[in-house]
Amino acid sequence: MTMTEPRPAVVVSGASSGIGAATARRFAREGWDVLLCALDREGLDRVAADLPPGRHVVCAGDWRDPA
């Protein structure tokens, strides 16, 4: 894959722990860009810190609440 090729990307909700965290780690290991989403910001930051180098974004909050 070159820098000009698009990279696959995925949104993982519930990524701060459990199955969501394991899913985010798996995609990141396979070279995907990952948007990690959950309510628990600290948990998201811990998972993101363990991911291999890549483009990973943390989005903490409740998507049901527009604010």
C-alpha positions in Angstrom: 0.0 0.0 0.0 1.4 3.4 -0.9 0.6 6.8 0.6 -1.6 7.7 -2.3 -3.7 4.6 -2.1 -6.9 5.0 0.0 -6.7 3.0 3.3 -9.7 1.1 4.5 -11.5 2.7 7.4 -14.0 1.5 10.1 -16.1 2.9 12.8 -16.2 0.8 16.0 -18.8 1.7 18.6 -18.3 0.5 22.2 -14.5 0.6 21.5 -13.5 1.4 25.1 -13.7 -2.2 26.3 -14.6 -5.8 25.6 -15.6 -6.9 22.2 -15.5 -3.3 20.8 -11.9 -2.8 22.0 -10.9 -6.2 20.6 -12.5 -5.3 17.3 -10.7 -2.0 17.1 -7.4 -3.7 17.9 -7.9 -6.3 15.2 -8.8 -3.8 12.5 -5.8 -1.6 13.4 -3.4 -4.6 13.3 -4.7 -5.3 9.8 -3.8 -1.8 8.7 -7.3 -0.1 8.9 -7.8 3.5 10.0 -10.1 3.2 13.1 -12.6 5.7 14.5 -13.1 4.5 18.1 -16.4 5.5 19.7 -17.9 5.1 23.2 -19.0 7.0 26.2 -15.9 6.2 28.3 -13.2 8.7 27.1 -10.5 7.2 29.4 -11.2 3.7 28.1 -11.0 4.9 24.5 -7.7 6.6 25.2 -6.2 3.4 26.8 -7.3 1.3 23.8 -6.0 3.9 21.3 -2.6 4.1 23.1 -2.2 0.3 22.5 -2.9 0.4 18.7 -0.2 0.0 16.2 0.9 3.2 14.3 -1.8 4.5 12.0 -4.6 7.0 11.8 -6.9 6.4 14.7 -9.4 8.9 16.1 -11.2 8.8 19.4 -14.8 10.1 19.6 -16.2 10.0 23.1 -19.8 10.9 23.7 -23.5 9.9 23.3 -24.5 10.0 19.7 -28.1 10.2 20.8 -27.5 13.6 22.3 -26.9 16.3 19.6 -25.1 18.5 22.1 
